[in-house]
């Protein structure tokens, strides 16, 4: 199942052709089976995607919600909810936390990190215009101190960390009116069980967010 979700090209980053992505489309159940069986990650079922316009600020009230309009539903895992519109969510704060930044800033930081030889873990690209970097669990709790130590504590950064008690939409979940969540950097045997420490990525991500904060308009899904 190495080509389960295909890849993307954003900017100068490599993707598989659209046709290939269509040929490798999988169900929520297949995706959940890979996440739990192959990578050992917990997954939960989210509310089904709705065929409506792009959602406004999520009803959960969480700023920069990583699963807008899609939140856990009671009743077990994907096997108990086999419908085609079921969403799959990662509960953060267990195997990993997630650093969430604007797409353009994230792409710039990713290119720089890889040029420096930094080992970057799995990276999600969301149709909300965000990139989400999987990092070591506990990062959300330590984020204020990490930013302070790096001198970014007083900067207005569009950078969020999803930790314990939060959820991130997992591929191939579709965010209503926007499109699917995809992998930009897929999990591997080397990084799935040991995501990178946030301090290795955070300085570069913060710098990119700082540089781009005035150039990037707020996504439409956050308006309202």
C-alpha positions, 0 to 999 in steps of 0.5 A: 500500500505504499502508493495509497494516497499518491503525492502532491506538487505545491510550488517546486515540490513533487506530486503524482499526476492527477490521474494517478491520484484518482487511480489510488483513491481509497476509502476511509476504512482502508485509510484507517486500517493503514494508519492503525495497522501499519503505523500504530496511530489512533484514528476516530470517526468524524462527522460526514462531509456535507455538500455545502459551501465552504464552512465559516469558523468551525462551530467548535469555537477553536481558532484554526480548527484543523477539522472544520465541521468534522468532529468525533462522533460516538460509536466506535471506529471506521468499521462501525461507520462504513459510509462513503462520506465518513471522515477520518481524524487523528487525535493529536497529543498521542502519537504526535502533535501537529504544527499548523501554518499557512501553506506558503510559509510552510512550503518555504520552510519545508524547502529550506529544512530539506536543503539543510538536511533536517529530517522532516516527518510526515506533512499534511496539506489541507484544502483550507490553505494550511500545511500541518507538520507532525511533530513529537507529542507534547509540543503543544504544551511546550510551545510557548516556552519553545517560542520564548527560547527562540525569541519568537514569543512576542511575534504575531505568528500565524502558527498553531499547535494541535495537541491533547484534546484536538483532532486533525483531519486525515487523508482521504477526508474531504473538508466540505466545499473545499476538497480533500486532505492529502499527504505532502510528505507521507509517513515512512518506517523511519518517521511514523513512530518517531516524529521529529522534535519540534525545536528542529523545525520551529525556528524555520517555520516561525521565520517563514510565518513572520515573513509571510504574515502580511502578504497572506490574506485570511482564508475564506473558510475562516471569515465570518 
